[in-house]
């Protein structure tokens, strides 16, 4: 869909890109095809896909053409009306109108993939909620602000390394697949974007019933990232949060959790 076609379709419905929803529409068809291929490649059918922020349905149409079942979540009522009209009668398409941060994900999510051009304003909270879920998606392919993508793949002692890095890498194998220039979107954002692919780890580091507890533990521990962890954890750990590897975070969580269970018979809190 060209920029002209995007403008015309929005104008026909008396719509314009909404900054409060972070709307930047992908207009580069080659890039759209590449994203869809990244979602489906090497995965056996049936293909069931949750799409976040489908906009005017560029990725939606390509997914349906490939034979996927698509469940789309769109917060903008005007765009929802366009989508309902465009895919009217399509049995493999279902539209969920609402806030993705409040959406209940399918269980088991292993039957589903997830794709989306995430608004920059919600990408951090959305990813955090994704990592807290007990159910893991079969594959996640999302477009993010480049800085957020770099946080996901950052390693210990790197400036971008933080709670999002640990939560994501303890659950998924994370890879930046492609850099996206502002020119592939309309309107062009003022920041660079990156396409990130997340695949569930072959070895489960945190059991599904403990993911929310683990994520809370990591987030709280990073709140004072320049201070050593010993005082917060009540143990002799002199390093700061950004110095621990993901494996060390998992090990610390397990040890503290077991100690708390022995002492109080329940989950633990940080001092």
C-alpha positions in Angstrom: 0.0 0.0 0.0 1.6 3.3 -1.1 1.6 6.5 0.9 -0.9 7.9 -1.5 -3.2 5.0 -1.0 -2.8 5.2 2.8 -3.7 8.9 2.7 -6.7 8.3 0.5 -8.1 5.5 2.6 -7.7 7.5 5.8 -9.2 10.6 4.2 -12.2 8.5 2.9 -13.0 7.7 6.5 -12.2 11.2 7.8 -9.2 9.8 9.7 -5.6 10.9 10.1 -2.6 9.3 11.9 -3.1 9.5 15.7 0.0 10.5 17.6 -1.6 9.3 20.9 -1.8 5.8 19.5 1.7 6.0 17.9 0.3 5.3 14.4 3.0 4.9 11.8 1.7 2.9 8.8 4.1 0.5 7.0 3.9 1.3 3.3 6.9 -0.7 1.9 5.4 -3.9 0.4 8.8 -5.7 0.2 9.3 -5.0 3.9 5.8 -6.2 4.7 6.4 -9.5 2.8 9.7 -9.9 4.6 8.0 -9.5 8.0 5.3 -12.0 7.2 7.9 -14.5 6.0 9.8 -14.0 9.2 6.6 -14.9 11.1 5.8 -18.1 9.2 9.2 -19.4 8.0 10.0 -23.0 9.0 6.9 -23.4 11.1 4.4 -26.1 10.3 0.7 -25.4 9.7 -1.8 -24.5 11.1 -0.6 -20.9 11.4 -2.5 -19.0 14.0 -1.3 -15.4 14.4 -2.2 -12.6 16.9 -1.5 -9.2 15.2 -1.0 -6.1 17.4 -2.1 -2.8 15.8 -3.1 -4.0 12.3 -3.8 -0.5 11.2 -5.1 -0.7 7.6 -4.4 -4.4 7.3 -1.2 -4.5 5.3 0.3 -7.4 7.2 -3.2 -8.9 7.8 -3.9 -9.3 4.1 -0.5 -11.0 3.5 -1.0 -13.4 6.4 -4.4 -14.3 5.2 -3.1 -14.8 1.6 -0.5 -17.3 3.0 -3.3 -19.3 4.7 -2.9 -18.1 8.3 -5.7 -17.5 10.8 -5.4 -14.0 12.2 -6.8 -12.5 15.4 -6.1 -8.8 15.4 -6.2 -6.3 18.2 -6.9 -2.7 17.3 -7.5 0.2 19.7 -8.6 2.8 17.1 -12.3 2.6 16.4 -12.0 4.3 13.0 -9.3 1.8 11.8 -11.4 -1.0 13.3 -14.3 0.0 11.0 -12.0 -0.1 8.0 -10.7 -3.5 9.0 -14.2 -5.0 9.5 -15.2 -3.7 6.1 -12.0 -4.8 4.3 -12.1 -8.4 5.7 -15.8 -8.8 5.8 -16.7 -12.5 5.2 -13.2 -13.7 5.8 -13.7 -16.7 8.2 -10.0 -16.8 9.2 -10.0 -13.2 10.5 -11.3 -12.0 13.9 -11.0 -8.4 15.1 -10.7 -7.6 18.8 -11.3 -3.9 19.4 -9.5 -2.7 22.5 -6.3 -2.1 24.4 -3.6 -4.7 23.8 -2.2 -4.1 27.4 -5.5 -5.5 28.7 -5.9 -8.3 26.2 -6.0 -11.9 27.4 -3.6 -14.1 25.4 -4.6 -17.6 24.2 -3.6 -20.6 26.3 -1.7 -22.5 25.3 0.1 -19.7 23.3 2.4 -22.3 21.9 -0.2 -22.7 19.2 0.0 -19.1 18.2 2.5 -16.6 16.7 2.5 -12.9 17.5 3.3 -10.0 15.1 3.0 -6.3 15.3 4.3 -2.8 14.7 4.3 -1.8 18.4 3.6 1.8 19.2 6.8 3.2 20.8 4.8 4.5 23.9 3.6 1.0 24.9 6.5 -1.3 23.7 8.2 -1.5 27.1 5.0 -2.2 29.2 3.7 -4.6 26.5 6.9 -6.6 26.4 7.1 -6.8 30.2 3.5 -8.2 30.2 4.5 -10.7 27.5 7.4 -12.0 29.6 5.2 -12.4 32.6 2.7 -14.6 30.9 2.7 -18.3 31.8 2.0 -19.3 28.2 4.8 -18.7 25.6 4.1 -17.9 22.0 5.3 -20.1 19.2 7.2 -17.1 17.8 7.1 -13.3 18.3 8.0 -10.9 15.5 7.6 -7.2 16.5 8.8 -3.9 15.2 10.3 -1.7 18.0 12.1 1.5 18.5 15.7 0.7 17.9 16.7 1.6 21.5 14.1 -0.8 22.9 15.3 -3.6 20.6 18.9 -3.0 21.8 17.7 -3.3 25.4 16.2 -6.7 24.6 19.5 -8.1 23.2 21.9 -6.2 25.6 24.5 -8.2 27.6 25.7 -7.6 31.1 27.7 -4.4 31.7 26.4 -2.8 28.6 24.5 0.5 29.1 21.3 -0.9 27.6 21.2 -4.0 29.9 18.4 -3.9 32.3 15.3 -5.7 33.6 13.8 -6.0 30.2 16.9 -7.7 28.9 16.8 -10.3 31.8 13.1 -10.9 31.6 13.2 -11.4 27.8 16.3 -13.5 27.6 15.2 -15.8 30.5 12.2 -16.8 28.4 13.0 -16.3 24.7 16.0 -16.4 22.4 16.0 -12.8 21.2 17.5 -11.6 17.9 17.4 -8.3 16.0 16.6 -9.4 12.4 16.6 -6.1 10.5 16.9 -2.3 10.9 14.0 -0.4 9.5 14.6 3.2 8.4 11.9 5.8 9.1 11.2 6.1 5.4 9.3 2.7 5.3 6.5 4.2 7.5 3.9 6.9 7.0 4.2 9.3 8.7 7.9 8.8 9.1 8.8 8.5 12.8 11.7 10.6 14.2 13.5 7.5 15.4 14.9 4.3 13.8 13.1 1.0 14.2 14.2 -2.6 14.4 12.5 -5.9 13.7 13.0 -8.3 16.6 12.3 -12.1 16.6 11.8 -14.0 19.8 11.7 -17.8 19.9 11.0 -19.8 23.1 14.1 -21.2 24.7 14.6 -24.9 24.3 15.4 -25.2 28.0 12.9 -23.7 30.4 14.8 -21.5 32.8 11.8 -20.3 34.8 8.7 -22.6 35.1 5.5 -21.1 33.9 4.0 -20.7 37.4 7.0 -18.7 38.5 7.3 -16.1 35.7 5.3 -13.3 37.3 7.3 -13.7 40.5 10.6 -13.8 38.7 9.8 -10.7 36.6 8.8 -8.8 39.7 12.0 -9.9 41.5 14.1 -8.6 38.5 12.3 -5.3 38.1 12.5 -4.5 41.8 16.2 -5.4 41.9 16.9 -3.0 39.1 15.2 -0.1 40.7 18.5 1.0 42.3 20.8 -0.3 39.6 23.8 1.7 40.8 23.8 0.0 44.2 25.0 -3.4 45.1 22.4 -6.1 45.5 23.6 -7.4 48.8 21.4 -5.2 51.0 18.3 -5.7 48.9 18.7 -9.5 48.8 19.9 -9.9 52.4 23.0 -11.8 51.2 26.6 -11.0 50.5 26.3 -10.0 46.8 28.5 -7.0 46.1 27.8 -6.7 42.4 25.2 -4.3 40.9 22.2 -5.4 38.9 23.8 -4.8 35.4 26.8 -7.0 36.3 24.8 -10.3 36.6 24.2 -12.6 33.6 20.8 -14.0 32.9 21.9 -17.4 34.2 23.0 -15.7 37.5 19.7 -13.9 37.8 17.9 -17.2 37.4 20.2 -18.9 40.0 19.8 -16.1 42.5 16.0 -16.2 42.1 15.9 -19.9 42.7 18.1 -19.7 45.8 16.2 -16.8 47.4 12.9 -18.4 46.5 13.9 -21.7 48.2 15.2 -19.9 51.2 11.9 -18.0 51.6 9.9 -21.2 51.3 11.9 -22.8 54.0 11.5 -19.8 56.3 8.0 -18.6 55.6 6.4 -21.2 53.4 5.7 -18.7 50.7 7.1 -16.4 48.1 9.7 -13.8 49.0 10.0 -10.1 48.9 13.0 -7.8 48.7 14.2 -5.9 51.7 
